[in-house]
């Protein structure tokens, strides 16, 4: 992969490779157009691997809004911006191992590309670690010389000798530091500029006097200091008074509404109240344990009494690790954030309360539901007991009907036989009234015989039932139509048979079902209108409402005619035994045929219903399972 435009831009910045600073250049889209050799060594990312690619692929934090907002002015040709490792996260963390922590200042300046004239961002990274170390060495040399002069109360010659020695040592140190003096001054100037212009409140505090107090305490470890300070609040307050606030920046003055440092320091102490003392103790313990940074949150207030909630971060300035002379404390107003947290915590507590209430309600509902379930089970048991009792009663009733029918047949046969003998042997001796009585007796006997036979038929639906087996309804229907040929011809009827399925059923009962329904369709026809009967079926698959309690596939059998029809007020009545809608003079029969049909359909796990209008014919619809899963009867 090649980057012609990138190579051209890189040549523009070749001179930067000879400067004693790490440098790299970014376009506005954050793609890298130059990557110096010193940055290569520091990051272990080779120039050919990063040129032309977004730096966010390697360092995602460059896309943070805090960086993007500050860099925006540089990409527009605006003034430079500064990132200090004292106050900001290191822009390019080191990938080197066993390297002590370094301090850097990064200055980002606007620079034009020769190729297209667009503004880019030039990052110049300067190591300021040596500056702080040299400053520390200089102060140490000066203090040692002064101590040596005070220890020797010598003559003028001795003093002169010491002065000459001190002069030589100072000259040696000065020669070593001379080359870095300009950079040192520039760094101090940058520090002052950064301190004043950084967009957070900064306090520079001297903890040196507190350190001296700690050094004379009769303590051996950090835990001793913690117990000592926690048991003596007055000592903590006295130590807080020893703090010397050297500087505060403009942002700090603006945050607290002060005009100058003295006003702010007198009215707004850094560690006030119980919470402030707790934070001070934790800060001291962090310093003793060698931590260079510390963070905390606590309530505060402006000079006008307006409440604030601030986040404090403390950092030991380089060179003050052993003296605690310069501790940089940044203070951020987090009142809005804290208010949101408090609102969120309040909402959380309310939600927890609602959850507790809802849990209690659900618990009560569950308790009520359990009681209802127990009540339902008791009702179900009673219902099952009643159903079992009803089944026993129905069985006994069917047995009684069968036995009674059999028992009635014998005396009825005798009545019929003696009636026939009476007509044969004594008809000539009977007058007209006697013959009328005999005819009525014979008619009544015939009707009684029909009723007894029908009653036996109804009882035998369950008592004489056959096991279910696979049968062809088309074959059954054909056999029934052959038996009804005489009736069909007599009434000049027409039968249309469509598709009929193969199902699991009792063949004899299916034969009786078809015979009763087709026979009724031929019998109850309109005068002067020959009966037309249509017989067909539909298989109902994939629809839950068309399945029985055992999830079986169902079929719908339809037998419709063009007969006299039935008024909808009688739809339920016609399926009850011995219920007739017409006189015997109009239509013969006992009124039990449809009751037998319903009982057959119910035994097969189905249902039967009728749709009809007077003088417009009737449609009987039978739903039956295709396969029988229930226990064979």
C-alpha positions as CSV (number, residue, x, y, z in Angstrom):
1,X,0.0,0.0,0.0
2,X,1.4,3.4,-0.9
3,X,0.7,7.0,0.3
4,X,2.0,9.4,-2.3
5,X,0.5,12.5,-0.7
6,X,1.7,11.4,2.7
7,X,5.2,10.9,1.5
8,X,5.3,14.4,0.1
9,X,4.0,15.9,3.4
10,X,6.5,13.8,5.4
11,X,9.5,15.3,3.4
12,X,8.2,18.8,4.3
13,X,8.8,17.9,8.0
14,X,12.1,16.0,7.7
15,X,13.9,18.8,9.6
16,X,11.9,17.9,12.7
17,X,13.8,14.6,13.0
18,X,16.9,16.6,14.0
19,X,15.3,18.5,16.8
20,X,15.6,17.3,20.5
21,X,11.9,16.9,20.8
22,X,9.4,14.2,19.8
23,X,7.1,15.4,17.1
24,X,4.3,14.2,14.8
25,X,1.8,15.9,12.5
26,X,-2.0,15.2,12.1
27,X,-4.5,16.3,9.5
28,X,-7.9,17.5,10.5
29,X,-9.2,13.9,10.0
30,X,-6.6,12.7,12.5
31,X,-4.6,10.9,9.8
32,X,-0.8,10.9,10.5
33,X,1.4,12.7,7.9
34,X,4.6,12.8,9.9
35,X,6.0,10.6,12.7
36,X,9.5,11.4,14.0
37,X,12.2,8.9,14.9
38,X,12.2,9.8,18.6
39,X,8.4,9.1,18.7
40,X,9.1,5.8,16.9
41,X,11.5,4.8,19.7
42,X,9.1,6.0,22.5
43,X,6.0,4.2,21.2
44,X,7.6,1.3,19.3
45,X,5.3,2.1,16.3
46,X,7.2,2.3,13.0
47,X,6.7,5.2,10.7
48,X,5.6,3.0,7.7
49,X,2.9,1.4,9.9
50,X,1.2,4.6,11.0
51,X,1.6,7.1,8.1
52,X,-1.7,7.8,6.3
53,X,-3.7,6.0,9.0
54,X,-5.9,7.7,11.7
55,X,-4.1,8.0,15.0
56,X,-7.3,6.9,16.7
57,X,-6.6,3.4,15.4
58,X,-3.6,3.3,17.8
59,X,-4.7,5.7,20.5
60,X,-8.5,5.8,20.8
61,X,-8.4,8.6,23.5
62,X,-7.6,11.1,20.7
63,X,-11.3,10.9,19.7
64,X,-12.5,12.0,23.2
65,X,-14.4,15.3,23.1
66,X,-12.0,16.8,25.6
67,X,-9.1,16.5,23.0
68,X,-11.2,17.2,19.9
69,X,-12.6,20.5,21.3
70,X,-9.1,21.9,22.1
71,X,-7.6,20.7,18.8
72,X,-10.4,22.2,16.7
73,X,-8.9,25.8,17.0
74,X,-5.5,24.5,15.9
75,X,-6.9,22.9,12.7
76,X,-8.5,26.2,12.0
77,X,-5.2,28.1,12.1
78,X,-5.8,29.4,15.7
79,X,-3.3,29.8,18.6
80,X,-1.4,26.8,20.0
81,X,-2.7,24.6,22.9
82,X,-0.7,23.0,25.6
83,X,-1.1,19.5,27.2
84,X,0.9,19.1,30.4
85,X,1.5,15.7,32.0
86,X,1.0,17.3,35.4
87,X,-2.6,18.1,34.5
88,X,-3.5,15.9,31.6
89,X,-3.3,12.2,30.6
90,X,-0.1,11.4,28.7
91,X,-0.9,11.8,25.0
92,X,1.5,9.0,23.8
93,X,2.1,6.5,26.6
94,X,5.5,4.8,26.5
95,X,5.8,1.2,25.3
96,X,9.3,0.9,26.8
97,X,9.9,-1.4,29.7
98,X,11.9,-0.7,32.9
99,X,11.8,3.1,32.1
100,X,11.2,5.5,35.1
101,X,8.2,7.8,34.8
102,X,8.8,10.8,32.7
103,X,7.2,14.2,32.6
104,X,6.3,15.9,29.3
105,X,4.9,19.1,28.0
106,X,3.1,18.8,24.7
107,X,2.6,22.0,22.6
108,X,0.2,21.7,19.6
109,X,0.7,24.4,16.9
110,X,-1.0,25.1,13.6
111,X,1.1,24.6,10.5
112,X,0.2,24.6,6.7
113,X,0.9,21.8,4.4
114,X,2.9,22.8,1.3
115,X,0.9,20.3,-0.8
116,X,-2.6,21.8,-0.4
117,X,-2.3,24.7,2.0
118,X,-4.6,23.1,4.6
119,X,-3.9,23.5,8.3
120,X,-2.4,20.6,10.3
121,X,-1.6,20.1,13.9
122,X,2.1,19.9,14.9
123,X,2.6,18.1,18.2
124,X,6.0,18.9,19.9
125,X,6.6,16.7,23.0
126,X,9.4,18.0,25.3
127,X,10.8,16.0,28.2
128,X,10.8,18.3,31.3
129,X,12.0,15.6,33.8
130,X,15.6,16.8,33.8
131,X,14.6,20.4,34.4
132,X,13.0,19.5,37.8
133,X,16.0,17.3,38.7
134,X,18.5,20.0,37.9
135,X,16.5,22.5,39.9
136,X,16.6,20.2,42.8
137,X,20.4,19.6,42.5
138,X,21.0,23.3,42.4
139,X,19.1,24.0,45.5
140,X,20.8,21.1,47.3
141,X,24.3,22.3,46.3
142,X,23.5,25.8,47.5
143,X,22.2,24.6,50.9
144,X,25.2,22.3,51.4
145,X,27.6,25.2,50.8
146,X,25.8,27.5,53.3
147,X,25.9,24.8,55.9
148,X,29.6,24.2,55.4
149,X,30.3,27.9,55.9
150,X,28.3,28.0,59.1
151,X,30.0,24.9,60.5
152,X,33.5,26.3,60.0
153,X,34.2,29.4,62.2
154,X,37.6,29.9,60.6
155,X,39.8,32.8,59.8
156,X,39.5,35.1,56.8
157,X,41.9,32.9,54.8
158,X,39.8,29.8,55.6
159,X,36.7,31.7,54.6
160,X,38.3,32.8,51.4
161,X,39.4,29.2,50.7
162,X,35.9,28.0,51.3
163,X,34.5,30.7,49.1
164,X,37.0,29.8,46.3
165,X,36.0,26.1,46.7
166,X,32.3,27.1,46.6
167,X,32.9,29.3,43.6
168,X,34.6,26.5,41.7
169,X,31.7,24.1,42.6
170,X,29.1,26.7,41.6
171,X,31.0,27.4,38.3
172,X,31.1,23.7,37.6
173,X,27.4,23.4,38.3
174,X,26.7,26.5,36.3
175,X,28.6,25.2,33.3
176,X,26.6,22.0,33.5
177,X,23.3,23.9,33.7
178,X,24.2,26.8,31.4
179,X,23.0,25.0,28.2
180,X,19.7,24.3,29.8
181,X,19.0,27.7,31.4
182,X,17.0,29.0,28.5
183,X,14.9,25.9,28.4
184,X,14.5,26.2,32.2
185,X,13.2,29.7,32.0
186,X,10.9,28.9,29.1
187,X,9.6,25.9,31.1
188,X,8.9,28.2,34.1
189,X,7.1,30.6,31.8
190,X,5.1,27.8,30.3
191,X,4.2,26.5,33.7
192,X,3.0,30.0,34.8
193,X,1.0,30.4,31.6
194,X,-0.4,26.9,31.9
195,X,-1.3,27.4,35.6
196,X,-3.2,30.6,34.8
197,X,-5.0,29.4,31.6
198,X,-5.8,25.8,32.3
199,X,-9.7,25.5,32.2
200,X,-10.0,24.2,35.8
201,X,-9.5,25.7,39.2
202,X,-5.9,25.1,40.4
203,X,-4.4,25.7,43.9
204,X,-0.7,25.5,44.6
205,X,-0.3,24.5,48.2
206,X,2.9,24.0,50.3
207,X,2.7,21.0,52.7
208,X,6.3,21.3,53.9
209,X,5.4,22.4,57.5
210,X,3.0,19.5,57.9
211,X,5.7,17.1,56.8
212,X,8.0,18.5,59.5
213,X,5.3,17.9,62.1
214,X,4.8,14.3,60.9
215,X,8.6,13.6,61.2
216,X,8.7,14.4,64.9
217,X,5.6,12.3,65.8
218,X,6.3,9.1,67.9
219,X,4.9,6.8,65.2
220,X,6.2,3.9,63.2
221,X,3.8,3.1,60.4
222,X,0.8,4.4,58.4
223,X,-1.7,2.8,60.7
224,X,-0.3,4.6,63.7
225,X,-0.7,7.9,61.9
226,X,-4.3,7.1,61.0
227,X,-5.2,6.2,64.6
228,X,-3.2,9.3,65.9
229,X,-5.0,11.7,63.6
230,X,-8.5,10.2,64.0
231,X,-8.2,10.4,67.8
232,X,-7.0,14.0,67.8
233,X,-9.3,16.3,65.7
234,X,-7.6,19.4,67.2
235,X,-4.2,18.3,65.9
236,X,-5.7,17.9,62.4
237,X,-7.2,21.4,62.5
238,X,-3.8,22.8,63.6
239,X,-2.0,21.0,60.7
240,X,-4.6,22.4,58.2
241,X,-3.7,25.9,59.5
242,X,0.0,25.1,58.6
243,X,-0.8,24.8,54.9
244,X,0.4,27.6,52.8
245,X,-1.6,28.4,49.7
246,X,1.0,29.9,47.3
247,X,-1.1,30.4,44.2
248,X,-4.6,30.1,42.9
249,X,-5.5,30.6,39.2
250,X,-8.2,32.8,37.6
251,X,-10.7,29.9,37.3
252,X,-10.5,29.3,41.0
253,X,-11.2,32.9,41.8
254,X,-14.1,32.9,39.4
255,X,-15.6,29.7,40.7
256,X,-15.7,31.0,44.3
257,X,-16.5,34.6,43.4
258,X,-13.3,36.1,44.8
259,X,-11.3,39.1,43.5
260,X,-7.8,38.0,44.7
261,X,-6.0,35.1,46.4
262,X,-6.0,36.6,49.9
263,X,-9.8,37.0,49.9
264,X,-10.3,33.5,48.7
265,X,-7.8,31.9,51.2
266,X,-9.3,33.7,54.2
267,X,-12.9,32.9,53.4
268,X,-12.7,29.5,51.7
269,X,-10.3,27.1,53.4
270,X,-9.4,24.0,51.4
271,X,-10.2,21.5,54.1
272,X,-13.2,22.8,56.1
273,X,-15.6,20.9,58.3
274,X,-15.7,17.2,59.3
275,X,-15.7,16.0,55.7
276,X,-12.7,18.3,54.9
277,X,-10.7,16.9,57.8
278,X,-11.4,13.3,56.7
279,X,-10.2,14.2,53.2
280,X,-7.1,15.9,54.6
281,X,-6.2,12.7,56.6
282,X,-6.6,10.6,53.5
283,X,-4.4,13.0,51.6
284,X,-1.7,12.9,54.2
285,X,-1.7,9.1,54.3
286,X,-1.5,9.0,50.5
287,X,1.5,11.3,50.5
288,X,3.2,9.1,53.2
289,X,2.6,5.9,51.2
290,X,4.3,7.5,48.2
291,X,1.2,8.1,46.0
292,X,1.8,11.0,43.7
293,X,-1.9,11.7,43.1
294,X,-5.1,11.7,45.1
295,X,-8.8,12.4,44.4
296,X,-11.9,13.1,46.5
297,X,-15.4,14.8,46.4
298,X,-16.9,17.1,49.1
299,X,-19.4,19.9,49.6
300,X,-18.3,23.5,49.5
301,X,-19.7,27.0,49.0
302,X,-18.9,30.3,47.2
303,X,-18.2,33.6,49.0
304,X,-21.9,34.4,48.6
305,X,-22.9,31.2,50.3
306,X,-24.0,29.4,47.2
307,X,-23.7,25.7,47.7
308,X,-21.2,23.8,45.5
309,X,-20.2,20.2,45.3
310,X,-16.6,19.9,44.0
311,X,-14.3,17.1,42.9
312,X,-10.7,17.6,44.1
313,X,-7.6,16.0,42.5
314,X,-4.2,16.5,44.1
315,X,-0.8,15.8,42.5
316,X,2.8,16.2,43.8
317,X,4.7,18.5,41.5
318,X,8.0,17.0,40.2
319,X,10.9,17.8,42.6
320,X,8.6,18.0,45.6
321,X,8.3,14.3,46.3
322,X,10.4,14.5,49.4
323,X,9.7,18.1,50.5
324,X,6.0,18.4,49.8
325,X,6.7,22.1,49.0
326,X,4.5,22.1,45.9
327,X,1.2,20.2,45.8
328,X,-1.1,21.0,42.8
329,X,-4.8,20.7,43.7
330,X,-7.4,21.0,40.9
331,X,-11.0,21.7,41.9
332,X,-13.9,21.0,39.6
333,X,-17.5,22.1,40.1
334,X,-19.5,18.9,39.9
335,X,-22.7,20.3,41.4
336,X,-24.8,19.4,38.3
337,X,-23.4,15.9,38.2
338,X,-23.9,15.4,41.9
339,X,-27.5,16.7,41.7
340,X,-28.1,14.2,38.9
341,X,-26.6,11.4,41.1
342,X,-28.7,12.4,44.0
343,X,-31.8,12.5,41.8
344,X,-30.8,9.1,40.4
345,X,-30.3,7.7,43.9
346,X,-33.7,9.1,45.0
347,X,-35.3,7.6,41.9
348,X,-33.6,4.4,42.7
349,X,-34.9,4.4,46.3
350,X,-38.4,5.2,45.0
351,X,-38.1,2.4,42.5
352,X,-36.9,0.0,45.2
353,X,-39.9,1.0,47.3
354,X,-42.2,0.5,44.4
355,X,-40.6,-2.9,43.8
356,X,-41.1,-3.8,47.5
357,X,-44.7,-2.7,47.3
358,X,-45.2,-4.6,44.1
359,X,-43.5,-7.6,45.6
360,X,-45.9,-7.5,48.6
361,X,-48.8,-7.1,46.2
362,X,-47.6,-10.1,44.1
363,X,-47.1,-12.1,47.3
364,X,-50.6,-11.3,48.4
365,X,-51.9,-12.1,44.9
366,X,-49.9,-15.4,44.9
367,X,-51.4,-16.2,48.3
368,X,-54.9,-15.5,47.0
369,X,-54.2,-17.5,43.8
370,X,-53.0,-20.4,45.9
371,X,-56.3,-20.2,47.9
372,X,-58.2,-20.1,44.6
373,X,-56.2,-23.0,43.2
374,X,-57.0,-25.0,46.4
375,X,-60.6,-24.0,46.1
376,X,-60.6,-24.9,42.4
377,X,-59.0,-28.3,43.1
378,X,-61.7,-28.9,45.7
379,X,-64.4,-27.9,43.2
380,X,-62.7,-30.0,40.5
381,X,-62.7,-33.0,42.8
382,X,-66.4,-32.5,43.6
383,X,-67.1,-32.1,39.9
384,X,-65.2,-35.3,39.1
385,X,-67.1,-37.1,41.8
386,X,-70.4,-35.7,40.5
387,X,-69.4,-36.7,36.9
388,X,-68.5,-40.2,38.1
389,X,-71.8,-40.4,39.9
390,X,-73.6,-39.1,36.8
391,X,-71.7,-41.7,34.7
392,X,-72.8,-44.5,37.0
393,X,-76.4,-43.1,36.9
394,X,-76.4,-43.0,33.1
395,X,-75.0,-46.5,32.9
396,X,-77.6,-47.7,35.3
397,X,-80.3,-45.8,33.4
398,X,-79.1,-47.3,30.1
399,X,-79.1,-50.8,31.6
400,X,-82.5,-50.1,33.0
401,X,-83.8,-48.9,29.6
402,X,-82.3,-52.0,27.9
403,X,-83.7,-54.4,30.5
404,X,-87.1,-52.6,30.6
405,X,-87.3,-52.6,26.9
406,X,-86.6,-56.3,26.8
407,X,-89.1,-56.9,29.6
408,X,-91.8,-54.8,27.8
409,X,-91.4,-56.7,24.6
410,X,-92.8,-60.0,25.9
411,X,-96.2,-58.6,27.2
412,X,-96.4,-56.3,24.2
413,X,-95.9,-59.4,21.9
414,X,-98.7,-61.1,23.8
415,X,-101.1,-58.2,23.4
416,X,-100.3,-58.0,19.7
417,X,-100.8,-61.7,19.3
418,X,-104.1,-61.9,21.1
419,X,-105.3,-58.8,19.2
420,X,-104.5,-60.6,15.9
421,X,-106.4,-63.7,17.1
422,X,-109.3,-61.6,18.2
423,X,-109.5,-60.0,14.7
424,X,-109.2,-63.4,13.0
425,X,-111.7,-65.5,15.1
426,X,-114.1,-62.9,16.4
427,X,-114.2,-60.0,13.9
428,X,-117.6,-61.1,12.6
429,X,-119.1,-61.0,16.1
430,X,-117.9,-57.5,16.9
431,X,-120.0,-54.5,16.0
432,X,-118.6,-51.3,14.4
433,X,-117.6,-49.8,17.8
434,X,-115.8,-53.1,18.8
435,X,-113.8,-53.2,15.6
436,X,-112.8,-49.5,16.1
437,X,-111.6,-50.4,19.6
438,X,-109.6,-53.3,18.2
439,X,-108.0,-51.1,15.5
440,X,-107.0,-48.5,18.1
441,X,-105.5,-51.2,20.3
442,X,-103.5,-52.6,17.3
443,X,-102.2,-49.1,16.4
444,X,-101.2,-48.4,20.0
445,X,-99.4,-51.7,20.1
446,X,-97.5,-50.9,16.9
447,X,-96.5,-47.5,18.2
448,X,-95.4,-49.0,21.5
449,X,-93.2,-51.6,19.7
450,X,-91.6,-48.8,17.7
451,X,-90.9,-46.8,20.9
452,X,-89.4,-49.8,22.6
453,X,-87.2,-50.6,19.6
454,X,-86.0,-46.9,19.4
455,X,-85.3,-46.9,23.2
456,X,-83.2,-50.0,22.8
457,X,-81.4,-48.4,19.9
458,X,-80.6,-45.3,22.0
459,X,-79.3,-47.4,24.9
460,X,-77.2,-49.6,22.7
461,X,-75.1,-46.6,21.4
462,X,-72.9,-47.2,24.5
463,X,-73.9,-50.6,25.8
464,X,-73.4,-52.4,22.5
465,X,-70.7,-50.2,21.0
466,X,-68.0,-51.7,18.8
467,X,-64.2,-50.8,19.0
468,X,-63.1,-47.9,16.7
469,X,-61.3,-48.9,13.5
470,X,-60.3,-47.3,10.3
471,X,-63.4,-47.1,8.0
472,X,-64.1,-45.5,4.7
473,X,-67.1,-43.2,5.1
474,X,-67.7,-43.2,1.3
475,X,-68.3,-47.0,1.5
476,X,-70.6,-46.7,4.5
477,X,-72.6,-43.9,2.7
478,X,-72.9,-46.1,-0.4
479,X,-74.3,-49.0,1.6
480,X,-76.9,-46.7,3.3
481,X,-78.0,-45.3,-0.1
482,X,-78.6,-48.8,-1.4
483,X,-80.8,-49.6,1.6
484,X,-82.8,-46.4,1.0
485,X,-83.3,-47.0,-2.7
486,X,-87.0,-47.6,-2.4
487,X,-87.6,-44.4,-0.3
488,X,-85.5,-42.4,-2.8
489,X,-87.5,-43.7,-5.8
490,X,-90.8,-43.2,-4.0
491,X,-90.0,-39.5,-3.3
492,X,-88.2,-39.0,-6.7
493,X,-85.2,-37.9,-4.7
494,X,-81.7,-37.0,-5.9
495,X,-78.5,-37.7,-3.9
496,X,-75.2,-35.9,-4.5
497,X,-72.2,-37.5,-2.8
498,X,-68.9,-35.7,-2.6
499,X,-65.5,-36.6,-1.1
500,X,-65.8,-38.5,2.2
501,X,-62.6,-39.3,4.3
502,X,-61.3,-42.4,6.0
503,X,-61.5,-42.1,9.8
504,X,-61.3,-44.1,13.0
505,X,-64.9,-44.9,14.0
506,X,-67.6,-47.6,14.9
507,X,-68.8,-48.8,11.4
508,X,-72.3,-49.8,12.6
509,X,-72.9,-46.5,14.3
510,X,-71.6,-44.5,11.3
511,X,-74.0,-46.5,9.2
512,X,-76.9,-45.6,11.6
513,X,-75.8,-41.9,11.7
514,X,-75.9,-41.6,7.9
515,X,-79.2,-43.6,7.6
516,X,-81.0,-41.4,10.2
517,X,-79.8,-38.1,8.7
518,X,-80.3,-39.0,5.0
519,X,-83.7,-40.7,5.9
520,X,-84.9,-37.5,7.6
521,X,-83.8,-35.4,4.6
522,X,-85.9,-37.6,2.3
523,X,-88.8,-37.7,4.7
524,X,-89.2,-34.0,5.5
525,X,-89.4,-32.7,2.0
526,X,-91.7,-30.0,0.7
527,X,-94.8,-31.1,-1.2
528,X,-94.5,-30.9,-5.0
529,X,-90.7,-30.5,-4.6
530,X,-88.5,-33.6,-5.0
531,X,-85.9,-33.8,-2.3
532,X,-82.2,-33.1,-3.1
533,X,-79.6,-34.3,-0.6
534,X,-75.9,-33.3,-0.7
535,X,-73.3,-35.2,1.3
536,X,-69.7,-34.1,1.4
537,X,-66.8,-33.6,3.9
538,X,-63.8,-31.2,4.6
539,X,-60.6,-32.0,6.5
540,X,-59.7,-29.2,9.0
541,X,-56.0,-29.1,9.7
542,X,-53.6,-26.6,11.4
543,X,-56.2,-24.6,13.3
544,X,-56.5,-25.0,17.1
545,X,-60.2,-24.3,17.1
546,X,-60.8,-27.2,14.7
547,X,-59.1,-29.7,17.1
548,X,-60.6,-31.6,19.9
549,X,-59.4,-32.0,23.5
550,X,-56.7,-34.5,22.4
551,X,-55.3,-32.1,19.7
552,X,-56.6,-34.4,16.9
553,X,-57.1,-33.4,13.3
554,X,-60.9,-33.0,12.7
555,X,-63.1,-33.5,9.7
556,X,-66.4,-31.8,8.9
557,X,-69.2,-33.9,7.4
558,X,-72.1,-31.9,5.9
559,X,-75.5,-33.3,5.0
560,X,-77.8,-30.6,3.5
561,X,-81.3,-30.8,1.9
562,X,-83.9,-28.5,0.3
563,X,-86.7,-29.7,2.6
564,X,-89.2,-27.9,4.9
565,X,-86.5,-26.6,7.2
566,X,-86.5,-26.0,11.0
567,X,-87.1,-22.8,12.9
568,X,-84.0,-21.8,14.9
569,X,-86.0,-21.9,18.2
570,X,-86.1,-25.7,17.9
571,X,-82.4,-26.2,17.1
572,X,-81.6,-27.7,20.6
573,X,-85.0,-29.4,21.1
574,X,-84.8,-31.6,18.1
575,X,-81.8,-33.5,19.6
576,X,-83.7,-34.5,22.7
577,X,-85.4,-38.0,22.8
578,X,-89.1,-38.3,21.8
579,X,-89.4,-34.6,20.9
580,X,-91.4,-34.1,17.7
581,X,-92.1,-31.0,15.8
582,X,-94.9,-32.5,13.7
583,X,-97.9,-34.8,14.3
584,X,-97.8,-38.5,13.4
585,X,-100.4,-37.8,10.7
586,X,-98.0,-35.4,9.0
587,X,-94.8,-37.4,9.4
588,X,-94.3,-40.8,10.9
589,X,-91.6,-41.6,13.5
590,X,-91.0,-41.6,17.2
591,X,-88.8,-38.5,17.5
592,X,-85.7,-40.3,18.7
593,X,-83.6,-40.5,15.5
594,X,-81.6,-37.2,16.0
595,X,-81.1,-38.0,19.7
596,X,-79.4,-41.2,18.6
597,X,-77.3,-39.2,16.1
598,X,-76.1,-36.8,18.8
599,X,-75.2,-39.7,21.1
600,X,-73.1,-41.4,18.4
601,X,-71.2,-38.2,17.5
602,X,-70.5,-37.5,21.2
603,X,-69.2,-41.0,21.7
604,X,-66.7,-40.4,18.9
605,X,-65.5,-37.2,20.5
606,X,-67.2,-34.8,18.1
607,X,-70.3,-32.6,17.9
608,X,-73.3,-32.1,15.7
609,X,-75.2,-28.9,14.9
610,X,-77.9,-27.7,12.5
611,X,-78.3,-24.6,10.3
612,X,-81.7,-24.1,8.9
613,X,-84.6,-21.8,7.9
614,X,-88.2,-22.8,7.3
615,X,-89.0,-23.7,3.7
616,X,-85.3,-23.3,2.7
617,X,-83.9,-26.6,3.8
618,X,-81.5,-27.8,6.5
619,X,-77.8,-28.3,6.9
620,X,-76.5,-30.8,9.5
621,X,-72.8,-30.3,10.3
622,X,-70.9,-33.1,12.1
623,X,-67.4,-32.6,13.4
624,X,-65.5,-35.9,14.0
625,X,-61.8,-36.6,14.8
626,X,-59.9,-38.3,11.9
627,X,-57.8,-40.4,14.4
628,X,-59.0,-41.7,17.7
629,X,-56.5,-41.5,20.6
630,X,-58.8,-42.0,23.5
631,X,-59.3,-45.4,25.1
632,X,-61.2,-47.7,22.8
633,X,-64.7,-48.1,23.8
